[in-house]
Amino acid sequence: MNKTTTAETQTAGRHLESVATDPVADQMARRAALRSRHAQGLTRLMEQRTDLRGVHDLADFVDDAIRWTA
């Protein structure tokens, strides 16, 4: 069976952003998104694995900071 793909199916589930004309602004946006993704992942991990609390001071600090802002 041959399946065809369209532009809609290839980009399904992806967040489409407008193309930034300023490479510095584009890089800053990518860094902010990456920082947010890492913070969310760290918070999720710290919720699932409470035994990790106290292993790494920076991880504890970030987790506490996120909890205080929520």
C-alpha positions as CSV (number, residue, x, y, z in Angstrom):
1,M,0.0,0.0,0.0
2,N,1.4,3.4,-1.0
3,K,0.9,6.2,1.4
4,T,1.2,9.8,0.3
5,T,2.2,12.6,2.6
6,T,1.2,16.2,2.4
7,A,2.5,19.3,4.1
8,E,-0.3,19.1,6.6
9,T,0.6,15.6,7.7
10,Q,4.3,16.2,7.8
11,T,3.9,19.2,10.2
12,A,1.1,17.7,12.3
13,G,1.9,18.2,16.0
14,R,4.7,20.7,15.4
15,H,4.5,24.2,16.6
16,L,5.0,26.5,13.5
17,E,6.7,29.8,14.3
18,S,7.1,32.7,12.1
19,V,10.6,33.0,10.5
20,A,12.6,35.6,12.4
21,T,14.7,37.9,10.3
22,D,17.1,38.6,13.2
23,P,19.4,35.7,13.8
24,V,20.2,36.9,17.4
25,A,16.5,37.1,18.3
26,D,16.0,33.6,16.8
27,Q,18.9,32.2,18.8
28,M,17.6,33.9,22.0
29,A,14.1,32.4,21.4
30,R,15.6,28.9,20.9
31,R,17.6,29.2,24.1
32,A,14.6,30.3,26.1
33,A,12.5,27.4,24.8
34,L,15.4,25.0,25.6
35,R,15.7,26.4,29.1
36,S,12.0,26.1,29.7
37,R,12.0,22.5,28.4
38,H,14.9,21.5,30.6
39,A,13.3,23.1,33.7
40,Q,10.0,21.3,33.0
41,G,11.9,18.0,32.6
42,L,13.8,18.5,35.8
43,T,10.7,19.4,37.8
44,R,8.9,16.3,36.4
45,L,11.9,14.1,37.4
46,M,12.1,15.5,40.9
47,E,8.4,14.8,41.4
48,Q,8.8,11.2,40.2
49,R,12.1,10.5,42.1
50,T,12.0,12.1,45.5
51,D,15.2,10.1,46.4
52,L,17.2,12.5,44.1
53,R,16.5,15.4,46.4
54,G,19.9,16.5,47.9
55,V,22.1,14.8,45.3
56,H,22.8,18.0,43.2
57,D,22.4,21.4,44.7
58,L,21.7,23.2,41.4
59,A,18.9,20.7,40.6
60,D,17.4,21.3,44.0
61,F,17.7,25.1,43.5
62,V,15.9,25.0,40.1
63,D,13.2,22.8,41.4
64,D,12.5,25.0,44.4
65,A,12.6,28.1,42.3
66,I,10.0,26.7,39.9
67,R,7.8,25.6,42.8
68,W,7.9,29.2,44.3
69,T,6.9,30.8,41.0
70,A,3.9,28.4,40.4
